Amino acid sequence: MTRAFSDDLRSRVLTASRGGMSARSAAARFGIGISAAIAWIASARAGRFSPLRQGRRGGSRLDAHEDFIVGMIEEAKDITLNETVLRLHEERAVPIGRSALDVWLRKRGWTIKKRPHMHWNRSVPIS
């Protein structure tokens, strides 16, 4: 991924545009893409002179329901991801995928086994 243009370059393009230069001419003069110059000039006309923040937003939809999720896990230690997703959807109206829940839990140090618990007197699974 390429890096973002500098704020100085953006301000020079906007200054040239205010001076009467077209967006295409300013793009050619400063060595940037025509679409970038057009977008910068349009956003300046709308009153936004600095770029928007890049990247994903921080946090998750599940952060607000952390106590509920941890409570479910503490209540039933052998709860599966599918059961957790179903209860979140039914009781809290939070539509979330199983893998998204798994990632969220792993970031907090929780892991949920994908297979049922083995009987206490077996040391290895028997096929």
Steps between C-alpha positions, in 0.01 A plus 500: 500500500632843413534770758277806517590830338631772730279778631741748343438358153125512561515864604711591192244334270216685674687831480562450127132417453391813683737695275304392193682184396282207397512173690656320202770763462575496875523120491747511212705778661535328838524144368190354660198320356223698341238330717696591816514866401130505413410334831717740703348804331146367545558432870652849543190653343294302754706654781734210582864597442674212674477132406273259682655243727608183321458144617237310687315640793607380839294276719233244432124468522559235763680735740168631631388142574820378666339438841220298341742283297733437794196417714384242245843337496528496880147361531555215253869417462431262210303751290582494130557793269179417313298506822658830603423656161142376519446638851654834403262523207191392695557680831695808396412537127869499405550336161859378501681218326666210677847589376463865608401384848796260504743779409347729763531231769858409405607865528379484860671169577194272476508182295209268434564141395348386174453140610318358801682431822662155527395259771721528811651151471614531136840643428463512121201512267399159366378483141 
